[in-house]
Amino acid sequence: MDKQEPLKEMMKYISKCPVCGMSYGKRQLQFFAGKDNANLAHINCAKCDSNFITMIMFFDTGVSSVGIVSDLTFQDAQRLHASEKINVDDLIDGHKLIFEQSEKILEYLIK
């Protein structure tokens, strides 16, 4: 299956910035990861500088896409996608750090 035709079709549906409504150019869509029929892409709006991360899935019957508005640049998205995955211990350590810092801030404000 030629990915160019479904990509052109998909761009009809995600061709405008969800923040300001400006039309995206083809250069603003950059793929940064993919596996099998799913691809992750980053789009940056030239008008309002908003960023959009989308997963584009190619099927024999067409193309599907889901995305989110993000503060990640293309380089951020690439770097984070390639970084080590967090585990449960990392999550617990992060929660403890936030909780400890929150307590210190509250103690300071109460004084």
Chimera marker file (.cmm) of the C-alpha trace (Angstrom):
<marker_set name="trace">
<marker id="1" x="0.000" y="0.000" z="0.000" r="1" g="1" b="0" radius="0.5"/>
<marker id="2" x="1.372" y="3.398" z="-0.981" r="1" g="1" b="0" radius="0.5"/>
<marker id="3" x="1.398" y="5.551" z="2.174" r="1" g="1" b="0" radius="0.5"/>
<marker id="4" x="1.290" y="8.823" z="0.215" r="1" g="1" b="0" radius="0.5"/>
<marker id="5" x="-2.374" y="8.544" z="-0.814" r="1" g="1" b="0" radius="0.5"/>
<marker id="6" x="-3.714" y="7.735" z="2.683" r="1" g="1" b="0" radius="0.5"/>
<marker id="7" x="-1.444" y="10.446" z="4.103" r="1" g="1" b="0" radius="0.5"/>
<marker id="8" x="-2.927" y="13.008" z="1.711" r="1" g="1" b="0" radius="0.5"/>
<marker id="9" x="-6.418" y="11.858" z="2.711" r="1" g="1" b="0" radius="0.5"/>
<marker id="10" x="-5.572" y="12.022" z="6.420" r="1" g="1" b="0" radius="0.5"/>
<marker id="11" x="-4.162" y="15.543" z="6.062" r="1" g="1" b="0" radius="0.5"/>
<marker id="12" x="-7.628" y="16.695" z="4.984" r="1" g="1" b="0" radius="0.5"/>
<marker id="13" x="-8.846" y="15.908" z="8.497" r="1" g="1" b="0" radius="0.5"/>
<marker id="14" x="-5.895" y="17.202" z="10.514" r="1" g="1" b="0" radius="0.5"/>
<marker id="15" x="-4.912" y="19.986" z="8.154" r="1" g="1" b="0" radius="0.5"/>
<marker id="16" x="-5.871" y="22.827" z="10.508" r="1" g="1" b="0" radius="0.5"/>
<marker id="17" x="-4.448" y="23.875" z="13.847" r="1" g="1" b="0" radius="0.5"/>
<marker id="18" x="-6.904" y="22.978" z="16.632" r="1" g="1" b="0" radius="0.5"/>
<marker id="19" x="-5.862" y="26.154" z="18.508" r="1" g="1" b="0" radius="0.5"/>
<marker id="20" x="-6.037" y="28.922" z="15.886" r="1" g="1" b="0" radius="0.5"/>
<marker id="21" x="-7.521" y="27.221" z="12.797" r="1" g="1" b="0" radius="0.5"/>
<marker id="22" x="-4.558" y="28.008" z="10.497" r="1" g="1" b="0" radius="0.5"/>
<marker id="23" x="-3.942" y="25.456" z="7.740" r="1" g="1" b="0" radius="0.5"/>
<marker id="24" x="-0.824" y="23.328" z="8.152" r="1" g="1" b="0" radius="0.5"/>
<marker id="25" x="1.714" y="23.000" z="5.387" r="1" g="1" b="0" radius="0.5"/>
<marker id="26" x="3.200" y="19.615" z="4.458" r="1" g="1" b="0" radius="0.5"/>
<marker id="27" x="6.554" y="20.667" z="5.940" r="1" g="1" b="0" radius="0.5"/>
<marker id="28" x="4.977" y="21.114" z="9.350" r="1" g="1" b="0" radius="0.5"/>
<marker id="29" x="4.203" y="17.373" z="9.657" r="1" g="1" b="0" radius="0.5"/>
<marker id="30" x="7.261" y="15.432" z="10.852" r="1" g="1" b="0" radius="0.5"/>
<marker id="31" x="7.260" y="11.718" z="11.652" r="1" g="1" b="0" radius="0.5"/>
<marker id="32" x="9.422" y="10.700" z="14.627" r="1" g="1" b="0" radius="0.5"/>
<marker id="33" x="8.501" y="7.058" z="15.311" r="1" g="1" b="0" radius="0.5"/>
<marker id="34" x="6.689" y="4.169" z="13.765" r="1" g="1" b="0" radius="0.5"/>
<marker id="35" x="5.981" y="0.499" z="14.115" r="1" g="1" b="0" radius="0.5"/>
<marker id="36" x="3.971" y="-1.722" z="11.810" r="1" g="1" b="0" radius="0.5"/>
<marker id="37" x="1.015" y="0.354" z="10.616" r="1" g="1" b="0" radius="0.5"/>
<marker id="38" x="1.209" y="3.043" z="13.359" r="1" g="1" b="0" radius="0.5"/>
<marker id="39" x="3.299" y="6.206" z="13.093" r="1" g="1" b="0" radius="0.5"/>
<marker id="40" x="3.833" y="9.068" z="15.528" r="1" g="1" b="0" radius="0.5"/>
<marker id="41" x="4.071" y="12.541" z="14.046" r="1" g="1" b="0" radius="0.5"/>
<marker id="42" x="4.613" y="16.071" z="15.309" r="1" g="1" b="0" radius="0.5"/>
<marker id="43" x="2.928" y="19.111" z="13.789" r="1" g="1" b="0" radius="0.5"/>
<marker id="44" x="3.847" y="22.721" z="14.576" r="1" g="1" b="0" radius="0.5"/>
<marker id="45" x="1.595" y="25.636" z="13.670" r="1" g="1" b="0" radius="0.5"/>
<marker id="46" x="3.477" y="28.427" z="11.912" r="1" g="1" b="0" radius="0.5"/>
<marker id="47" x="0.919" y="31.019" z="13.047" r="1" g="1" b="0" radius="0.5"/>
<marker id="48" x="0.415" y="30.401" z="16.799" r="1" g="1" b="0" radius="0.5"/>
<marker id="49" x="3.424" y="28.089" z="17.400" r="1" g="1" b="0" radius="0.5"/>
<marker id="50" x="1.196" y="25.405" z="18.986" r="1" g="1" b="0" radius="0.5"/>
<marker id="51" x="2.396" y="21.816" z="18.816" r="1" g="1" b="0" radius="0.5"/>
<marker id="52" x="0.311" y="18.752" z="18.091" r="1" g="1" b="0" radius="0.5"/>
<marker id="53" x="1.322" y="15.084" z="18.534" r="1" g="1" b="0" radius="0.5"/>
<marker id="54" x="-0.646" y="12.577" z="16.490" r="1" g="1" b="0" radius="0.5"/>
<marker id="55" x="-0.671" y="8.826" z="15.971" r="1" g="1" b="0" radius="0.5"/>
<marker id="56" x="-1.461" y="7.955" z="12.382" r="1" g="1" b="0" radius="0.5"/>
<marker id="57" x="-2.488" y="4.380" z="11.624" r="1" g="1" b="0" radius="0.5"/>
<marker id="58" x="-2.575" y="3.029" z="8.093" r="1" g="1" b="0" radius="0.5"/>
<marker id="59" x="-4.991" y="0.202" z="7.271" r="1" g="1" b="0" radius="0.5"/>
<marker id="60" x="-5.976" y="-1.511" z="4.054" r="1" g="1" b="0" radius="0.5"/>
<marker id="61" x="-9.327" y="0.275" z="4.310" r="1" g="1" b="0" radius="0.5"/>
<marker id="62" x="-7.911" y="3.751" z="5.027" r="1" g="1" b="0" radius="0.5"/>
<marker id="63" x="-6.221" y="5.909" z="7.625" r="1" g="1" b="0" radius="0.5"/>
<marker id="64" x="-7.070" y="6.692" z="11.235" r="1" g="1" b="0" radius="0.5"/>
<marker id="65" x="-5.569" y="9.391" z="13.441" r="1" g="1" b="0" radius="0.5"/>
<marker id="66" x="-5.775" y="10.524" z="17.051" r="1" g="1" b="0" radius="0.5"/>
<marker id="67" x="-3.842" y="13.393" z="18.538" r="1" g="1" b="0" radius="0.5"/>
<marker id="68" x="-3.311" y="15.867" z="21.342" r="1" g="1" b="0" radius="0.5"/>
<marker id="69" x="-2.213" y="19.467" z="21.674" r="1" g="1" b="0" radius="0.5"/>
<marker id="70" x="1.196" y="19.476" z="23.339" r="1" g="1" b="0" radius="0.5"/>
<marker id="71" x="3.956" y="21.771" z="24.515" r="1" g="1" b="0" radius="0.5"/>
<marker id="72" x="6.595" y="19.390" z="23.092" r="1" g="1" b="0" radius="0.5"/>
<marker id="73" x="8.756" y="20.508" z="20.204" r="1" g="1" b="0" radius="0.5"/>
<marker id="74" x="9.671" y="17.979" z="17.513" r="1" g="1" b="0" radius="0.5"/>
<marker id="75" x="13.087" y="17.494" z="19.163" r="1" g="1" b="0" radius="0.5"/>
<marker id="76" x="11.421" y="16.961" z="22.576" r="1" g="1" b="0" radius="0.5"/>
<marker id="77" x="9.082" y="14.344" z="21.117" r="1" g="1" b="0" radius="0.5"/>
<marker id="78" x="11.986" y="12.492" z="19.474" r="1" g="1" b="0" radius="0.5"/>
<marker id="79" x="14.086" y="12.588" z="22.646" r="1" g="1" b="0" radius="0.5"/>
<marker id="80" x="11.301" y="11.478" z="24.983" r="1" g="1" b="0" radius="0.5"/>
<marker id="81" x="10.178" y="8.697" z="22.669" r="1" g="1" b="0" radius="0.5"/>
<marker id="82" x="13.738" y="7.342" z="22.569" r="1" g="1" b="0" radius="0.5"/>
<marker id="83" x="14.337" y="7.664" z="26.332" r="1" g="1" b="0" radius="0.5"/>
<marker id="84" x="14.081" y="4.851" z="28.854" r="1" g="1" b="0" radius="0.5"/>
<marker id="85" x="10.590" y="4.001" z="29.978" r="1" g="1" b="0" radius="0.5"/>
<marker id="86" x="9.702" y="4.867" z="33.558" r="1" g="1" b="0" radius="0.5"/>
<marker id="87" x="8.949" y="2.062" z="35.983" r="1" g="1" b="0" radius="0.5"/>
<marker id="88" x="6.854" y="1.886" z="39.155" r="1" g="1" b="0" radius="0.5"/>
<marker id="89" x="9.839" y="2.810" z="41.361" r="1" g="1" b="0" radius="0.5"/>
<marker id="90" x="10.438" y="5.959" z="39.282" r="1" g="1" b="0" radius="0.5"/>
<marker id="91" x="6.795" y="6.906" z="39.676" r="1" g="1" b="0" radius="0.5"/>
<marker id="92" x="6.860" y="6.400" z="43.454" r="1" g="1" b="0" radius="0.5"/>
<marker id="93" x="10.096" y="8.402" z="43.779" r="1" g="1" b="0" radius="0.5"/>
<marker id="94" x="8.568" y="11.238" z="41.768" r="1" g="1" b="0" radius="0.5"/>
<marker id="95" x="5.444" y="11.240" z="43.930" r="1" g="1" b="0" radius="0.5"/>
<marker id="96" x="7.543" y="11.329" z="47.120" r="1" g="1" b="0" radius="0.5"/>
<marker id="97" x="9.627" y="14.230" z="45.810" r="1" g="1" b="0" radius="0.5"/>
<marker id="98" x="6.547" y="16.274" z="44.890" r="1" g="1" b="0" radius="0.5"/>
<marker id="99" x="4.895" y="15.495" z="48.237" r="1" g="1" b="0" radius="0.5"/>
<marker id="100" x="8.035" y="16.458" z="50.218" r="1" g="1" b="0" radius="0.5"/>
<marker id="101" x="8.447" y="19.723" z="48.309" r="1" g="1" b="0" radius="0.5"/>
<marker id="102" x="4.751" y="20.545" z="48.782" r="1" g="1" b="0" radius="0.5"/>
<marker id="103" x="5.092" y="20.049" z="52.540" r="1" g="1" b="0" radius="0.5"/>
<marker id="104" x="8.131" y="22.360" z="52.657" r="1" g="1" b="0" radius="0.5"/>
<marker id="105" x="6.304" y="25.045" z="50.696" r="1" g="1" b="0" radius="0.5"/>
<marker id="106" x="3.265" y="24.805" z="52.977" r="1" g="1" b="0" radius="0.5"/>
<marker id="107" x="5.464" y="25.051" z="56.091" r="1" g="1" b="0" radius="0.5"/>
<marker id="108" x="7.158" y="28.142" z="54.654" r="1" g="1" b="0" radius="0.5"/>
<marker id="109" x="3.815" y="29.795" z="53.811" r="1" g="1" b="0" radius="0.5"/>
<marker id="110" x="2.340" y="29.073" z="57.228" r="1" g="1" b="0" radius="0.5"/>
<marker id="111" x="5.258" y="30.751" z="59.060" r="1" g="1" b="0" radius="0.5"/>
<link id1="1" id2="2" r="1" g="1" b="0" radius="0.2"/>
<link id1="2" id2="3" r="1" g="1" b="0" radius="0.2"/>
<link id1="3" id2="4" r="1" g="1" b="0" radius="0.2"/>
<link id1="4" id2="5" r="1" g="1" b="0" radius="0.2"/>
<link id1="5" id2="6" r="1" g="1" b="0" radius="0.2"/>
<link id1="6" id2="7" r="1" g="1" b="0" radius="0.2"/>
<link id1="7" id2="8" r="1" g="1" b="0" radius="0.2"/>
<link id1="8" id2="9" r="1" g="1" b="0" radius="0.2"/>
<link id1="9" id2="10" r="1" g="1" b="0" radius="0.2"/>
<link id1="10" id2="11" r="1" g="1" b="0" radius="0.2"/>
<link id1="11" id2="12" r="1" g="1" b="0" radius="0.2"/>
<link id1="12" id2="13" r="1" g="1" b="0" radius="0.2"/>
<link id1="13" id2="14" r="1" g="1" b="0" radius="0.2"/>
<link id1="14" id2="15" r="1" g="1" b="0" radius="0.2"/>
<link id1="15" id2="16" r="1" g="1" b="0" radius="0.2"/>
<link id1="16" id2="17" r="1" g="1" b="0" radius="0.2"/>
<link id1="17" id2="18" r="1" g="1" b="0" radius="0.2"/>
<link id1="18" id2="19" r="1" g="1" b="0" radius="0.2"/>
<link id1="19" id2="20" r="1" g="1" b="0" radius="0.2"/>
<link id1="20" id2="21" r="1" g="1" b="0" radius="0.2"/>
<link id1="21" id2="22" r="1" g="1" b="0" radius="0.2"/>
<link id1="22" id2="23" r="1" g="1" b="0" radius="0.2"/>
<link id1="23" id2="24" r="1" g="1" b="0" radius="0.2"/>
<link id1="24" id2="25" r="1" g="1" b="0" radius="0.2"/>
<link id1="25" id2="26" r="1" g="1" b="0" radius="0.2"/>
<link id1="26" id2="27" r="1" g="1" b="0" radius="0.2"/>
<link id1="27" id2="28" r="1" g="1" b="0" radius="0.2"/>
<link id1="28" id2="29" r="1" g="1" b="0" radius="0.2"/>
<link id1="29" id2="30" r="1" g="1" b="0" radius="0.2"/>
<link id1="30" id2="31" r="1" g="1" b="0" radius="0.2"/>
<link id1="31" id2="32" r="1" g="1" b="0" radius="0.2"/>
<link id1="32" id2="33" r="1" g="1" b="0" radius="0.2"/>
<link id1="33" id2="34" r="1" g="1" b="0" radius="0.2"/>
<link id1="34" id2="35" r="1" g="1" b="0" radius="0.2"/>
<link id1="35" id2="36" r="1" g="1" b="0" radius="0.2"/>
<link id1="36" id2="37" r="1" g="1" b="0" radius="0.2"/>
<link id1="37" id2="38" r="1" g="1" b="0" radius="0.2"/>
<link id1="38" id2="39" r="1" g="1" b="0" radius="0.2"/>
<link id1="39" id2="40" r="1" g="1" b="0" radius="0.2"/>
<link id1="40" id2="41" r="1" g="1" b="0" radius="0.2"/>
<link id1="41" id2="42" r="1" g="1" b="0" radius="0.2"/>
<link id1="42" id2="43" r="1" g="1" b="0" radius="0.2"/>
<link id1="43" id2="44" r="1" g="1" b="0" radius="0.2"/>
<link id1="44" id2="45" r="1" g="1" b="0" radius="0.2"/>
<link id1="45" id2="46" r="1" g="1" b="0" radius="0.2"/>
<link id1="46" id2="47" r="1" g="1" b="0" radius="0.2"/>
<link id1="47" id2="48" r="1" g="1" b="0" radius="0.2"/>
<link id1="48" id2="49" r="1" g="1" b="0" radius="0.2"/>
<link id1="49" id2="50" r="1" g="1" b="0" radius="0.2"/>
<link id1="50" id2="51" r="1" g="1" b="0" radius="0.2"/>
<link id1="51" id2="52" r="1" g="1" b="0" radius="0.2"/>
<link id1="52" id2="53" r="1" g="1" b="0" radius="0.2"/>
<link id1="53" id2="54" r="1" g="1" b="0" radius="0.2"/>
<link id1="54" id2="55" r="1" g="1" b="0" radius="0.2"/>
<link id1="55" id2="56" r="1" g="1" b="0" radius="0.2"/>
<link id1="56" id2="57" r="1" g="1" b="0" radius="0.2"/>
<link id1="57" id2="58" r="1" g="1" b="0" radius="0.2"/>
<link id1="58" id2="59" r="1" g="1" b="0" radius="0.2"/>
<link id1="59" id2="60" r="1" g="1" b="0" radius="0.2"/>
<link id1="60" id2="61" r="1" g="1" b="0" radius="0.2"/>
<link id1="61" id2="62" r="1" g="1" b="0" radius="0.2"/>
<link id1="62" id2="63" r="1" g="1" b="0" radius="0.2"/>
<link id1="63" id2="64" r="1" g="1" b="0" radius="0.2"/>
<link id1="64" id2="65" r="1" g="1" b="0" radius="0.2"/>
<link id1="65" id2="66" r="1" g="1" b="0" radius="0.2"/>
<link id1="66" id2="67" r="1" g="1" b="0" radius="0.2"/>
<link id1="67" id2="68" r="1" g="1" b="0" radius="0.2"/>
<link id1="68" id2="69" r="1" g="1" b="0" radius="0.2"/>
<link id1="69" id2="70" r="1" g="1" b="0" radius="0.2"/>
<link id1="70" id2="71" r="1" g="1" b="0" radius="0.2"/>
<link id1="71" id2="72" r="1" g="1" b="0" radius="0.2"/>
<link id1="72" id2="73" r="1" g="1" b="0" radius="0.2"/>
<link id1="73" id2="74" r="1" g="1" b="0" radius="0.2"/>
<link id1="74" id2="75" r="1" g="1" b="0" radius="0.2"/>
<link id1="75" id2="76" r="1" g="1" b="0" radius="0.2"/>
<link id1="76" id2="77" r="1" g="1" b="0" radius="0.2"/>
<link id1="77" id2="78" r="1" g="1" b="0" radius="0.2"/>
<link id1="78" id2="79" r="1" g="1" b="0" radius="0.2"/>
<link id1="79" id2="80" r="1" g="1" b="0" radius="0.2"/>
<link id1="80" id2="81" r="1" g="1" b="0" radius="0.2"/>
<link id1="81" id2="82" r="1" g="1" b="0" radius="0.2"/>
<link id1="82" id2="83" r="1" g="1" b="0" radius="0.2"/>
<link id1="83" id2="84" r="1" g="1" b="0" radius="0.2"/>
<link id1="84" id2="85" r="1" g="1" b="0" radius="0.2"/>
<link id1="85" id2="86" r="1" g="1" b="0" radius="0.2"/>
<link id1="86" id2="87" r="1" g="1" b="0" radius="0.2"/>
<link id1="87" id2="88" r="1" g="1" b="0" radius="0.2"/>
<link id1="88" id2="89" r="1" g="1" b="0" radius="0.2"/>
<link id1="89" id2="90" r="1" g="1" b="0" radius="0.2"/>
<link id1="90" id2="91" r="1" g="1" b="0" radius="0.2"/>
<link id1="91" id2="92" r="1" g="1" b="0" radius="0.2"/>
<link id1="92" id2="93" r="1" g="1" b="0" radius="0.2"/>
<link id1="93" id2="94" r="1" g="1" b="0" radius="0.2"/>
<link id1="94" id2="95" r="1" g="1" b="0" radius="0.2"/>
<link id1="95" id2="96" r="1" g="1" b="0" radius="0.2"/>
<link id1="96" id2="97" r="1" g="1" b="0" radius="0.2"/>
<link id1="97" id2="98" r="1" g="1" b="0" radius="0.2"/>
<link id1="98" id2="99" r="1" g="1" b="0" radius="0.2"/>
<link id1="99" id2="100" r="1" g="1" b="0" radius="0.2"/>
<link id1="100" id2="101" r="1" g="1" b="0" radius="0.2"/>
<link id1="101" id2="102" r="1" g="1" b="0" radius="0.2"/>
<link id1="102" id2="103" r="1" g="1" b="0" radius="0.2"/>
<link id1="103" id2="104" r="1" g="1" b="0" radius="0.2"/>
<link id1="104" id2="105" r="1" g="1" b="0" radius="0.2"/>
<link id1="105" id2="106" r="1" g="1" b="0" radius="0.2"/>
<link id1="106" id2="107" r="1" g="1" b="0" radius="0.2"/>
<link id1="107" id2="108" r="1" g="1" b="0" radius="0.2"/>
<link id1="108" id2="109" r="1" g="1" b="0" radius="0.2"/>
<link id1="109" id2="110" r="1" g="1" b="0" radius="0.2"/>
<link id1="110" id2="111" r="1" g="1" b="0" radius="0.2"/>
</marker_set>
